[in-house]
Amino acid sequence: MTELEKQAMELYSFPEARKAYIKGHQDANQWIDCKERLPEKEDVYNVYVTNIGVGSLSFINGLWTMPLFKNIVIENVSHWMPLPSTESINLK
């Protein structure tokens, strides 16, 4: 992964993704191993990128990309989970 890709991942490590990551460790069944299956629809998902951490990426045309930088493809995604619904996030 290039330095630009690492910086971009840090930019997209949202607090919501961290909260979901922590909750995911409490309920490990929410995290889906990419070796088992990939998302069925194109959308934004919480992901775990090996040697980087947790963030949010777009899944488009079978590739993980930066939400605002579609030309940056992230290849080291090991696990993913749907974003939590807005009703389930308390950002107070």
mmCIF file as gemmi writes it, N, C-alpha and C atoms, coordinates in Angstrom:
data_model
loop_
_atom_site.group_PDB
_atom_site.id
_atom_site.type_symbol
_atom_site.label_atom_id
_atom_site.label_alt_id
_atom_site.label_comp_id
_atom_site.label_asym_id
_atom_site.label_entity_id
_atom_site.label_seq_id
_atom_site.pdbx_PDB_ins_code
_atom_site.Cartn_x
_atom_site.Cartn_y
_atom_site.Cartn_z
_atom_site.occupancy
_atom_site.B_iso_or_equiv
_atom_site.pdbx_formal_charge
_atom_site.auth_seq_id
_atom_site.auth_asym_id
_atom_site.pdbx_PDB_model_num
ATOM 1 N N . MET Axp A 1 ? 0.84 -1.173 0 1 0 ? 1 A 1
ATOM 2 C CA . MET Axp A 1 ? 0 0 0 1 0 ? 1 A 1
ATOM 3 C C . MET Axp A 1 ? 0.886 1.236 0 1 0 ? 1 A 1
ATOM 4 N N . THR Axp A 2 ? 0.556 2.174 -0.848 1 0 ? 2 A 1
ATOM 5 C CA . THR Axp A 2 ? 1.372 3.379 -0.958 1 0 ? 2 A 1
ATOM 6 C C . THR Axp A 2 ? 1.099 4.317 0.221 1 0 ? 2 A 1
ATOM 7 N N . GLU Axp A 3 ? 1.976 5.302 0.389 1 0 ? 3 A 1
ATOM 8 C CA . GLU Axp A 3 ? 1.802 6.286 1.459 1 0 ? 3 A 1
ATOM 9 C C . GLU Axp A 3 ? 0.505 7.074 1.259 1 0 ? 3 A 1
ATOM 10 N N . LEU Axp A 4 ? 0.172 7.4 0.025 1 0 ? 4 A 1
ATOM 11 C CA . LEU Axp A 4 ? -1.073 8.112 -0.261 1 0 ? 4 A 1
ATOM 12 C C . LEU Axp A 4 ? -2.275 7.288 0.169 1 0 ? 4 A 1
ATOM 13 N N . GLU Axp A 5 ? -2.252 5.992 -0.112 1 0 ? 5 A 1
ATOM 14 C CA . GLU Axp A 5 ? -3.348 5.117 0.299 1 0 ? 5 A 1
ATOM 15 C C . GLU Axp A 5 ? -3.464 5.055 1.819 1 0 ? 5 A 1
ATOM 16 N N . LYS Axp A 6 ? -2.331 5 2.522 1 0 ? 6 A 1
ATOM 17 C CA . LYS Axp A 6 ? -2.352 4.984 3.99 1 0 ? 6 A 1
ATOM 18 C C . LYS Axp A 6 ? -2.941 6.272 4.542 1 0 ? 6 A 1
ATOM 19 N N . GLN Axp A 7 ? -2.549 7.399 3.974 1 0 ? 7 A 1
ATOM 20 C CA . GLN Axp A 7 ? -3.087 8.687 4.425 1 0 ? 7 A 1
ATOM 21 C C . GLN Axp A 7 ? -4.586 8.771 4.148 1 0 ? 7 A 1
ATOM 22 N N . ALA Axp A 8 ? -4.994 8.271 3.004 1 0 ? 8 A 1
ATOM 23 C CA . ALA Axp A 8 ? -6.412 8.297 2.666 1 0 ? 8 A 1
ATOM 24 C C . ALA Axp A 8 ? -7.209 7.42 3.626 1 0 ? 8 A 1
ATOM 25 N N . MET Axp A 9 ? -6.673 6.255 3.996 1 0 ? 9 A 1
ATOM 26 C CA . MET Axp A 9 ? -7.355 5.385 4.954 1 0 ? 9 A 1
ATOM 27 C C . MET Axp A 9 ? -7.489 6.074 6.301 1 0 ? 9 A 1
ATOM 28 N N . GLU Axp A 10 ? -6.458 6.779 6.744 1 0 ? 10 A 1
ATOM 29 C CA . GLU Axp A 10 ? -6.534 7.495 8.008 1 0 ? 10 A 1
ATOM 30 C C . GLU Axp A 10 ? -7.62 8.558 7.943 1 0 ? 10 A 1
ATOM 31 N N . LEU Axp A 11 ? -7.75 9.208 6.811 1 0 ? 11 A 1
ATOM 32 C CA . LEU Axp A 11 ? -8.764 10.237 6.625 1 0 ? 11 A 1
ATOM 33 C C . LEU Axp A 11 ? -10.16 9.66 6.791 1 0 ? 11 A 1
ATOM 34 N N . TYR Axp A 12 ? -10.361 8.42 6.37 1 0 ? 12 A 1
ATOM 35 C CA . TYR Axp A 12 ? -11.687 7.805 6.406 1 0 ? 12 A 1
ATOM 36 C C . TYR Axp A 12 ? -11.9 6.874 7.588 1 0 ? 12 A 1
ATOM 37 N N . SER Axp A 13 ? -11.064 6.963 8.613 1 0 ? 13 A 1
ATOM 38 C CA . SER Axp A 13 ? -11.284 6.18 9.828 1 0 ? 13 A 1
ATOM 39 C C . SER Axp A 13 ? -12.225 6.956 10.737 1 0 ? 13 A 1
ATOM 40 N N . PHE Axp A 14 ? -13.5 6.944 10.393 1 0 ? 14 A 1
ATOM 41 C CA . PHE Axp A 14 ? -14.522 7.714 11.086 1 0 ? 14 A 1
ATOM 42 C C . PHE Axp A 14 ? -14.782 7.168 12.483 1 0 ? 14 A 1
ATOM 43 N N . PRO Axp A 15 ? -15.211 8.039 13.401 1 0 ? 15 A 1
ATOM 44 C CA . PRO Axp A 15 ? -15.595 7.556 14.74 1 0 ? 15 A 1
ATOM 45 C C . PRO Axp A 15 ? -16.685 6.485 14.673 1 0 ? 15 A 1
ATOM 46 N N . GLU Axp A 16 ? -17.625 6.603 13.714 1 0 ? 16 A 1
ATOM 47 C CA . GLU Axp A 16 ? -18.683 5.613 13.576 1 0 ? 16 A 1
ATOM 48 C C . GLU Axp A 16 ? -18.091 4.23 13.277 1 0 ? 16 A 1
ATOM 49 N N . ALA Axp A 17 ? -17.067 4.209 12.433 1 0 ? 17 A 1
ATOM 50 C CA . ALA Axp A 17 ? -16.432 2.94 12.089 1 0 ? 17 A 1
ATOM 51 C C . ALA Axp A 17 ? -15.738 2.356 13.306 1 0 ? 17 A 1
ATOM 52 N N . ARG Axp A 18 ? -15.098 3.194 14.105 1 0 ? 18 A 1
ATOM 53 C CA . ARG Axp A 18 ? -14.44 2.699 15.317 1 0 ? 18 A 1
ATOM 54 C C . ARG Axp A 18 ? -15.463 2.123 16.291 1 0 ? 18 A 1
ATOM 55 N N . LYS Axp A 19 ? -16.603 2.836 16.431 1 0 ? 19 A 1
ATOM 56 C CA . LYS Axp A 19 ? -17.652 2.333 17.322 1 0 ? 19 A 1
ATOM 57 C C . LYS Axp A 19 ? -18.142 0.969 16.839 1 0 ? 19 A 1
ATOM 58 N N . ALA Axp A 20 ? -18.355 0.842 15.541 1 0 ? 20 A 1
ATOM 59 C CA . ALA Axp A 20 ? -18.819 -0.434 14.992 1 0 ? 20 A 1
ATOM 60 C C . ALA Axp A 20 ? -17.764 -1.513 15.179 1 0 ? 20 A 1
ATOM 61 N N . TYR Axp A 21 ? -16.485 -1.137 15.068 1 0 ? 21 A 1
ATOM 62 C CA . TYR Axp A 21 ? -15.397 -2.089 15.261 1 0 ? 21 A 1
ATOM 63 C C . TYR Axp A 21 ? -15.408 -2.62 16.689 1 0 ? 21 A 1
ATOM 64 N N . ILE Axp A 22 ? -15.554 -1.708 17.648 1 0 ? 22 A 1
ATOM 65 C CA . ILE Axp A 22 ? -15.596 -2.12 19.055 1 0 ? 22 A 1
ATOM 66 C C . ILE Axp A 22 ? -16.809 -3.008 19.296 1 0 ? 22 A 1
ATOM 67 N N . LYS Axp A 23 ? -17.963 -2.591 18.793 1 0 ? 23 A 1
ATOM 68 C CA . LYS Axp A 23 ? -19.166 -3.397 18.933 1 0 ? 23 A 1
ATOM 69 C C . LYS Axp A 23 ? -18.986 -4.742 18.23 1 0 ? 23 A 1
ATOM 70 N N . GLY Axp A 24 ? -18.301 -4.729 17.095 1 0 ? 24 A 1
ATOM 71 C CA . GLY Axp A 24 ? -18.056 -5.964 16.362 1 0 ? 24 A 1
ATOM 72 C C . GLY Axp A 24 ? -17.21 -6.943 17.144 1 0 ? 24 A 1
ATOM 73 N N . HIS Axp A 25 ? -16.295 -6.43 17.971 1 0 ? 25 A 1
ATOM 74 C CA . HIS Axp A 25 ? -15.506 -7.322 18.818 1 0 ? 25 A 1
ATOM 75 C C . HIS Axp A 25 ? -16.372 -7.913 19.92 1 0 ? 25 A 1
ATOM 76 N N . GLN Axp A 26 ? -17.404 -7.18 20.315 1 0 ? 26 A 1
ATOM 77 C CA . GLN Axp A 26 ? -18.327 -7.711 21.306 1 0 ? 26 A 1
ATOM 78 C C . GLN Axp A 26 ? -19.25 -8.73 20.662 1 0 ? 26 A 1
ATOM 79 N N . ASP Axp A 27 ? -19.561 -8.537 19.394 1 0 ? 27 A 1
ATOM 80 C CA . ASP Axp A 27 ? -20.406 -9.445 18.641 1 0 ? 27 A 1
ATOM 81 C C . ASP Axp A 27 ? -19.682 -9.777 17.338 1 0 ? 27 A 1
ATOM 82 N N . ALA Axp A 28 ? -18.714 -10.683 17.423 1 0 ? 28 A 1
ATOM 83 C CA . ALA Axp A 28 ? -17.815 -10.974 16.305 1 0 ? 28 A 1
ATOM 84 C C . ALA Axp A 28 ? -18.548 -11.488 15.07 1 0 ? 28 A 1
ATOM 85 N N . ASN Axp A 29 ? -19.783 -11.934 15.224 1 0 ? 29 A 1
ATOM 86 C CA . ASN Axp A 29 ? -20.524 -12.449 14.074 1 0 ? 29 A 1
ATOM 87 C C . ASN Axp A 29 ? -20.873 -11.364 13.063 1 0 ? 29 A 1
ATOM 88 N N . GLN Axp A 30 ? -20.751 -10.095 13.435 1 0 ? 30 A 1
ATOM 89 C CA . GLN Axp A 30 ? -21.07 -9.023 12.501 1 0 ? 30 A 1
ATOM 90 C C . GLN Axp A 30 ? -19.989 -8.858 11.435 1 0 ? 30 A 1
ATOM 91 N N . TRP Axp A 31 ? -18.745 -9.187 11.744 1 0 ? 31 A 1
ATOM 92 C CA . TRP Axp A 31 ? -17.657 -9.045 10.781 1 0 ? 31 A 1
ATOM 93 C C . TRP Axp A 31 ? -17.665 -10.243 9.849 1 0 ? 31 A 1
ATOM 94 N N . ILE Axp A 32 ? -17.577 -9.974 8.546 1 0 ? 32 A 1
ATOM 95 C CA . ILE Axp A 32 ? -17.617 -11.029 7.533 1 0 ? 32 A 1
ATOM 96 C C . ILE Axp A 32 ? -16.252 -11.123 6.881 1 0 ? 32 A 1
ATOM 97 N N . ASP Axp A 33 ? -15.7 -12.315 6.868 1 0 ? 33 A 1
ATOM 98 C CA . ASP Axp A 33 ? -14.395 -12.562 6.265 1 0 ? 33 A 1
ATOM 99 C C . ASP Axp A 33 ? -14.53 -12.47 4.742 1 0 ? 33 A 1
ATOM 100 N N . CYS Axp A 34 ? -13.671 -11.666 4.12 1 0 ? 34 A 1
ATOM 101 C CA . CYS Axp A 34 ? -13.724 -11.499 2.656 1 0 ? 34 A 1
ATOM 102 C C . CYS Axp A 34 ? -13.465 -12.801 1.923 1 0 ? 34 A 1
ATOM 103 N N . LYS Axp A 35 ? -12.779 -13.75 2.572 1 0 ? 35 A 1
ATOM 104 C CA . LYS Axp A 35 ? -12.544 -15.04 1.936 1 0 ? 35 A 1
ATOM 105 C C . LYS Axp A 35 ? -13.836 -15.858 1.866 1 0 ? 35 A 1
ATOM 106 N N . GLU Axp A 36 ? -14.768 -15.577 2.8 1 0 ? 36 A 1
ATOM 107 C CA . GLU Axp A 36 ? -16.035 -16.299 2.818 1 0 ? 36 A 1
ATOM 108 C C . GLU Axp A 36 ? -17.026 -15.722 1.816 1 0 ? 36 A 1
ATOM 109 N N . ARG Axp A 37 ? -17.164 -14.385 1.808 1 0 ? 37 A 1
ATOM 110 C CA . ARG Axp A 37 ? -18.04 -13.743 0.837 1 0 ? 37 A 1
ATOM 111 C C . ARG Axp A 37 ? -17.808 -12.243 0.826 1 0 ? 37 A 1
ATOM 112 N N . LEU Axp A 38 ? -18.192 -11.641 -0.278 1 0 ? 38 A 1
ATOM 113 C CA . LEU Axp A 38 ? -18.103 -10.194 -0.456 1 0 ? 38 A 1
ATOM 114 C C . LEU Axp A 38 ? -19.52 -9.624 -0.489 1 0 ? 38 A 1
ATOM 115 N N . PRO Axp A 39 ? -19.664 -8.316 -0.318 1 0 ? 39 A 1
ATOM 116 C CA . PRO Axp A 39 ? -21.001 -7.73 -0.36 1 0 ? 39 A 1
ATOM 117 C C . PRO Axp A 39 ? -21.713 -8.021 -1.678 1 0 ? 39 A 1
ATOM 118 N N . GLU Axp A 40 ? -23.033 -8.132 -1.597 1 0 ? 40 A 1
ATOM 119 C CA . GLU Axp A 40 ? -23.835 -8.399 -2.786 1 0 ? 40 A 1
ATOM 120 C C . GLU Axp A 40 ? -24.184 -7.121 -3.537 1 0 ? 40 A 1
ATOM 121 N N . LYS Axp A 41 ? -24.197 -5.98 -2.835 1 0 ? 41 A 1
ATOM 122 C CA . LYS Axp A 41 ? -24.554 -4.728 -3.513 1 0 ? 41 A 1
ATOM 123 C C . LYS Axp A 41 ? -23.45 -3.691 -3.34 1 0 ? 41 A 1
ATOM 124 N N . GLU Axp A 42 ? -23.41 -2.771 -4.278 1 0 ? 42 A 1
ATOM 125 C CA . GLU Axp A 42 ? -22.443 -1.679 -4.211 1 0 ? 42 A 1
ATOM 126 C C . GLU Axp A 42 ? -22.921 -0.676 -3.171 1 0 ? 42 A 1
ATOM 127 N N . ASP Axp A 43 ? -22.046 -0.378 -2.211 1 0 ? 43 A 1
ATOM 128 C CA . ASP Axp A 43 ? -22.408 0.519 -1.117 1 0 ? 43 A 1
ATOM 129 C C . ASP Axp A 43 ? -21.134 0.841 -0.351 1 0 ? 43 A 1
ATOM 130 N N . VAL Axp A 44 ? -21.272 1.584 0.742 1 0 ? 44 A 1
ATOM 131 C CA . VAL Axp A 44 ? -20.155 1.875 1.635 1 0 ? 44 A 1
ATOM 132 C C . VAL Axp A 44 ? -20.276 0.943 2.832 1 0 ? 44 A 1
ATOM 133 N N . TYR Axp A 45 ? -19.141 0.371 3.245 1 0 ? 45 A 1
ATOM 134 C CA . TYR Axp A 45 ? -19.111 -0.604 4.333 1 0 ? 45 A 1
ATOM 135 C C . TYR Axp A 45 ? -17.99 -0.266 5.305 1 0 ? 45 A 1
ATOM 136 N N . ASN Axp A 46 ? -18.146 -0.715 6.545 1 0 ? 46 A 1
ATOM 137 C CA . ASN Axp A 46 ? -17.028 -0.703 7.482 1 0 ? 46 A 1
ATOM 138 C C . ASN Axp A 46 ? -16.12 -1.855 7.085 1 0 ? 46 A 1
ATOM 139 N N . VAL Axp A 47 ? -14.823 -1.603 7.113 1 0 ? 47 A 1
ATOM 140 C CA . VAL Axp A 47 ? -13.862 -2.634 6.728 1 0 ? 47 A 1
ATOM 141 C C . VAL Axp A 47 ? -12.697 -2.659 7.703 1 0 ? 47 A 1
ATOM 142 N N . TYR Axp A 48 ? -12.022 -3.81 7.742 1 0 ? 48 A 1
ATOM 143 C CA . TYR Axp A 48 ? -10.748 -3.91 8.439 1 0 ? 48 A 1
ATOM 144 C C . TYR Axp A 48 ? -9.697 -4.15 7.37 1 0 ? 48 A 1
ATOM 145 N N . VAL Axp A 49 ? -8.727 -3.251 7.3 1 0 ? 49 A 1
ATOM 146 C CA . VAL Axp A 49 ? -7.639 -3.361 6.33 1 0 ? 49 A 1
ATOM 147 C C . VAL Axp A 49 ? -6.402 -3.823 7.086 1 0 ? 49 A 1
ATOM 148 N N . THR Axp A 50 ? -5.83 -4.934 6.659 1 0 ? 50 A 1
ATOM 149 C CA . THR Axp A 50 ? -4.655 -5.507 7.303 1 0 ? 50 A 1
ATOM 150 C C . THR Axp A 50 ? -3.539 -4.484 7.41 1 0 ? 50 A 1
ATOM 151 N N . ASN Axp A 51 ? -2.95 -4.372 8.594 1 0 ? 51 A 1
ATOM 152 C CA . ASN Axp A 51 ? -1.836 -3.461 8.918 1 0 ? 51 A 1
ATOM 153 C C . ASN Axp A 51 ? -2.231 -1.988 8.895 1 0 ? 51 A 1
ATOM 154 N N . ILE Axp A 52 ? -3.517 -1.683 8.739 1 0 ? 52 A 1
ATOM 155 C CA . ILE Axp A 52 ? -3.985 -0.298 8.742 1 0 ? 52 A 1
ATOM 156 C C . ILE Axp A 52 ? -4.997 -0.096 9.865 1 0 ? 52 A 1
ATOM 157 N N . GLY Axp A 53 ? -6.051 -0.872 9.855 1 0 ? 53 A 1
ATOM 158 C CA . GLY Axp A 53 ? -7.094 -0.755 10.864 1 0 ? 53 A 1
ATOM 159 C C . GLY Axp A 53 ? -8.468 -0.66 10.241 1 0 ? 53 A 1
ATOM 160 N N . VAL Axp A 54 ? -9.361 -0.022 10.984 1 0 ? 54 A 1
ATOM 161 C CA . VAL Axp A 54 ? -10.769 0.055 10.608 1 0 ? 54 A 1
ATOM 162 C C . VAL Axp A 54 ? -11.057 1.357 9.882 1 0 ? 54 A 1
ATOM 163 N N . GLY Axp A 55 ? -11.909 1.284 8.882 1 0 ? 55 A 1
ATOM 164 C CA . GLY Axp A 55 ? -12.334 2.474 8.156 1 0 ? 55 A 1
ATOM 165 C C . GLY Axp A 55 ? -13.578 2.164 7.359 1 0 ? 55 A 1
ATOM 166 N N . SER Axp A 56 ? -13.973 3.074 6.527 1 0 ? 56 A 1
ATOM 167 C CA . SER Axp A 56 ? -15.141 2.887 5.669 1 0 ? 56 A 1
ATOM 168 C C . SER Axp A 56 ? -14.698 2.999 4.22 1 0 ? 56 A 1
ATOM 169 N N . LEU Axp A 57 ? -15.085 2.011 3.409 1 0 ? 57 A 1
ATOM 170 C CA . LEU Axp A 57 ? -14.733 1.998 1.995 1 0 ? 57 A 1
ATOM 171 C C . LEU Axp A 57 ? -15.958 1.701 1.153 1 0 ? 57 A 1
ATOM 172 N N . SER Axp A 58 ? -15.9 2.119 -0.097 1 0 ? 58 A 1
ATOM 173 C CA . SER Axp A 58 ? -16.937 1.783 -1.077 1 0 ? 58 A 1
ATOM 174 C C . SER Axp A 58 ? -16.59 0.44 -1.707 1 0 ? 58 A 1
ATOM 175 N N . PHE Axp A 59 ? -17.615 -0.359 -1.966 1 0 ? 59 A 1
ATOM 176 C CA . PHE Axp A 59 ? -17.442 -1.602 -2.708 1 0 ? 59 A 1
ATOM 177 C C . PHE Axp A 59 ? -18.132 -1.409 -4.05 1 0 ? 59 A 1
ATOM 178 N N . ILE Axp A 60 ? -17.331 -1.269 -5.112 1 0 ? 60 A 1
ATOM 179 C CA . ILE Axp A 60 ? -17.853 -0.971 -6.449 1 0 ? 60 A 1
ATOM 180 C C . ILE Axp A 60 ? -17.171 -1.889 -7.463 1 0 ? 60 A 1
ATOM 181 N N . ASN Axp A 61 ? -17.975 -2.518 -8.303 1 0 ? 61 A 1
ATOM 182 C CA . ASN Axp A 61 ? -17.458 -3.412 -9.347 1 0 ? 61 A 1
ATOM 183 C C . ASN Axp A 61 ? -16.503 -4.461 -8.79 1 0 ? 61 A 1
ATOM 184 N N . GLY Axp A 62 ? -16.799 -4.96 -7.592 1 0 ? 62 A 1
ATOM 185 C CA . GLY Axp A 62 ? -15.975 -6.006 -6.985 1 0 ? 62 A 1
ATOM 186 C C . GLY Axp A 62 ? -14.68 -5.517 -6.379 1 0 ? 62 A 1
ATOM 187 N N . LEU Axp A 63 ? -14.506 -4.194 -6.262 1 0 ? 63 A 1
ATOM 188 C CA . LEU Axp A 63 ? -13.273 -3.622 -5.703 1 0 ? 63 A 1
ATOM 189 C C . LEU Axp A 63 ? -13.585 -2.726 -4.524 1 0 ? 63 A 1
ATOM 190 N N . TRP Axp A 64 ? -12.672 -2.69 -3.564 1 0 ? 64 A 1
ATOM 191 C CA . TRP Axp A 64 ? -12.769 -1.758 -2.434 1 0 ? 64 A 1
ATOM 192 C C . TRP Axp A 64 ? -12.063 -0.471 -2.825 1 0 ? 64 A 1
ATOM 193 N N . THR Axp A 65 ? -12.789 0.66 -2.756 1 0 ? 65 A 1
ATOM 194 C CA . THR Axp A 65 ? -12.221 1.944 -3.142 1 0 ? 65 A 1
ATOM 195 C C . THR Axp A 65 ? -12.526 2.996 -2.087 1 0 ? 65 A 1
ATOM 196 N N . MET Axp A 66 ? -11.793 4.105 -2.163 1 0 ? 66 A 1
ATOM 197 C CA . MET Axp A 66 ? -12.031 5.226 -1.276 1 0 ? 66 A 1
ATOM 198 C C . MET Axp A 66 ? -13.34 5.896 -1.691 1 0 ? 66 A 1
ATOM 199 N N . PRO Axp A 67 ? -14.206 6.271 -0.729 1 0 ? 67 A 1
ATOM 200 C CA . PRO Axp A 67 ? -15.477 6.88 -1.107 1 0 ? 67 A 1
ATOM 201 C C . PRO Axp A 67 ? -15.355 8.117 -2.005 1 0 ? 67 A 1
ATOM 202 N N . LEU Axp A 68 ? -14.355 8.946 -1.783 1 0 ? 68 A 1
ATOM 203 C CA . LEU Axp A 68 ? -14.204 10.143 -2.609 1 0 ? 68 A 1
ATOM 204 C C . LEU Axp A 68 ? -13.134 10.003 -3.693 1 0 ? 68 A 1
ATOM 205 N N . PHE Axp A 69 ? -12.318 8.971 -3.595 1 0 ? 69 A 1
ATOM 206 C CA . PHE Axp A 69 ? -11.225 8.76 -4.546 1 0 ? 69 A 1
ATOM 207 C C . PHE Axp A 69 ? -11.383 7.376 -5.17 1 0 ? 69 A 1
ATOM 208 N N . LYS Axp A 70 ? -12.308 7.266 -6.103 1 0 ? 70 A 1
ATOM 209 C CA . LYS Axp A 70 ? -12.648 5.962 -6.682 1 0 ? 70 A 1
ATOM 210 C C . LYS Axp A 70 ? -11.478 5.308 -7.417 1 0 ? 70 A 1
ATOM 211 N N . ASN Axp A 71 ? -10.455 6.11 -7.775 1 0 ? 71 A 1
ATOM 212 C CA . ASN Axp A 71 ? -9.317 5.541 -8.496 1 0 ? 71 A 1
ATOM 213 C C . ASN Axp A 71 ? -8.303 4.896 -7.552 1 0 ? 71 A 1
ATOM 214 N N . ILE Axp A 72 ? -8.492 5.04 -6.239 1 0 ? 72 A 1
ATOM 215 C CA . ILE Axp A 72 ? -7.598 4.39 -5.274 1 0 ? 72 A 1
ATOM 216 C C . ILE Axp A 72 ? -8.254 3.086 -4.83 1 0 ? 72 A 1
ATOM 217 N N . VAL Axp A 73 ? -7.672 1.968 -5.229 1 0 ? 73 A 1
ATOM 218 C CA . VAL Axp A 73 ? -8.192 0.65 -4.878 1 0 ? 73 A 1
ATOM 219 C C . VAL Axp A 73 ? -7.4 0.127 -3.683 1 0 ? 73 A 1
ATOM 220 N N . ILE Axp A 74 ? -8.117 -0.347 -2.667 1 0 ? 74 A 1
ATOM 221 C CA . ILE Axp A 74 ? -7.499 -0.902 -1.462 1 0 ? 74 A 1
ATOM 222 C C . ILE Axp A 74 ? -7.596 -2.419 -1.562 1 0 ? 74 A 1
ATOM 223 N N . GLU Axp A 75 ? -6.456 -3.087 -1.506 1 0 ? 75 A 1
ATOM 224 C CA . GLU Axp A 75 ? -6.425 -4.53 -1.743 1 0 ? 75 A 1
ATOM 225 C C . GLU Axp A 75 ? -6.33 -5.375 -0.478 1 0 ? 75 A 1
ATOM 226 N N . ASN Axp A 76 ? -5.996 -4.793 0.656 1 0 ? 76 A 1
ATOM 227 C CA . ASN Axp A 76 ? -5.741 -5.589 1.857 1 0 ? 76 A 1
ATOM 228 C C . ASN Axp A 76 ? -6.938 -5.672 2.794 1 0 ? 76 A 1
ATOM 229 N N . VAL Axp A 77 ? -8.154 -5.569 2.269 1 0 ? 77 A 1
ATOM 230 C CA . VAL Axp A 77 ? -9.348 -5.674 3.116 1 0 ? 77 A 1
ATOM 231 C C . VAL Axp A 77 ? -9.532 -7.144 3.488 1 0 ? 77 A 1
ATOM 232 N N . SER Axp A 78 ? -9.571 -7.416 4.795 1 0 ? 78 A 1
ATOM 233 C CA . SER Axp A 78 ? -9.737 -8.802 5.234 1 0 ? 78 A 1
ATOM 234 C C . SER Axp A 78 ? -11.15 -9.088 5.726 1 0 ? 78 A 1
ATOM 235 N N . HIS Axp A 79 ? -11.828 -8.07 6.303 1 0 ? 79 A 1
ATOM 236 C CA . HIS Axp A 79 ? -13.17 -8.252 6.837 1 0 ? 79 A 1
ATOM 237 C C . HIS Axp A 79 ? -14.023 -7.021 6.539 1 0 ? 79 A 1
ATOM 238 N N . TRP Axp A 80 ? -15.331 -7.215 6.489 1 0 ? 80 A 1
ATOM 239 C CA . TRP Axp A 80 ? -16.248 -6.114 6.245 1 0 ? 80 A 1
ATOM 240 C C . TRP Axp A 80 ? -17.529 -6.342 7.025 1 0 ? 80 A 1
ATOM 241 N N . MET Axp A 81 ? -18.285 -5.262 7.181 1 0 ? 81 A 1
ATOM 242 C CA . MET Axp A 81 ? -19.608 -5.342 7.794 1 0 ? 81 A 1
ATOM 243 C C . MET Axp A 81 ? -20.438 -4.163 7.296 1 0 ? 81 A 1
ATOM 244 N N . PRO Axp A 82 ? -21.747 -4.32 7.233 1 0 ? 82 A 1
ATOM 245 C CA . PRO Axp A 82 ? -22.575 -3.184 6.836 1 0 ? 82 A 1
ATOM 246 C C . PRO Axp A 82 ? -22.42 -2.043 7.834 1 0 ? 82 A 1
ATOM 247 N N . LEU Axp A 83 ? -22.607 -0.828 7.353 1 0 ? 83 A 1
ATOM 248 C CA . LEU Axp A 83 ? -22.605 0.321 8.26 1 0 ? 83 A 1
ATOM 249 C C . LEU Axp A 83 ? -23.802 0.193 9.185 1 0 ? 83 A 1
ATOM 250 N N . PRO Axp A 84 ? -23.661 0.628 10.43 1 0 ? 84 A 1
ATOM 251 C CA . PRO Axp A 84 ? -24.811 0.586 11.327 1 0 ? 84 A 1
ATOM 252 C C . PRO Axp A 84 ? -25.882 1.563 10.843 1 0 ? 84 A 1
ATOM 253 N N . SER Axp A 85 ? -27.121 1.254 11.142 1 0 ? 85 A 1
ATOM 254 C CA . SER Axp A 85 ? -28.195 2.166 10.764 1 0 ? 85 A 1
ATOM 255 C C . SER Axp A 85 ? -28.04 3.456 11.559 1 0 ? 85 A 1
ATOM 256 N N . THR Axp A 86 ? -28.538 4.539 11.012 1 0 ? 86 A 1
ATOM 257 C CA . THR Axp A 86 ? -28.397 5.833 11.687 1 0 ? 86 A 1
ATOM 258 C C . THR Axp A 86 ? -29.128 5.821 13.033 1 0 ? 86 A 1
ATOM 259 N N . GLU Axp A 87 ? -30.166 5.016 13.173 1 0 ? 87 A 1
ATOM 260 C CA . GLU Axp A 87 ? -30.885 4.937 14.441 1 0 ? 87 A 1
ATOM 261 C C . GLU Axp A 87 ? -30.049 4.276 15.532 1 0 ? 87 A 1
ATOM 262 N N . SER Axp A 88 ? -29.096 3.42 15.147 1 0 ? 88 A 1
ATOM 263 C CA . SER Axp A 88 ? -28.307 2.683 16.14 1 0 ? 88 A 1
ATOM 264 C C . SER Axp A 88 ? -27.055 3.433 16.6 1 0 ? 88 A 1
ATOM 265 N N . ILE Axp A 89 ? -26.769 4.58 16.002 1 0 ? 89 A 1
ATOM 266 C CA . ILE Axp A 89 ? -25.571 5.344 16.374 1 0 ? 89 A 1
ATOM 267 C C . ILE Axp A 89 ? -25.97 6.52 17.241 1 0 ? 89 A 1
ATOM 268 N N . ASN Axp A 90 ? -25.404 6.571 18.436 1 0 ? 90 A 1
ATOM 269 C CA . ASN Axp A 90 ? -25.627 7.698 19.325 1 0 ? 90 A 1
ATOM 270 C C . ASN Axp A 90 ? -24.328 8.482 19.389 1 0 ? 90 A 1
ATOM 271 N N . LEU Axp A 91 ? -24.27 9.61 18.705 1 0 ? 91 A 1
ATOM 272 C CA . LEU Axp A 91 ? -23.028 10.388 18.61 1 0 ? 91 A 1
ATOM 273 C C . LEU Axp A 91 ? -22.966 11.533 19.618 1 0 ? 91 A 1
ATOM 274 N N . LYS Axp A 92 ? -23.762 11.468 20.659 1 0 ? 92 A 1
ATOM 275 C CA . LYS Axp A 92 ? -23.764 12.533 21.67 1 0 ? 92 A 1
ATOM 276 C C . LYS Axp A 92 ? -22.522 12.486 22.516 1 0 ? 92 A 1
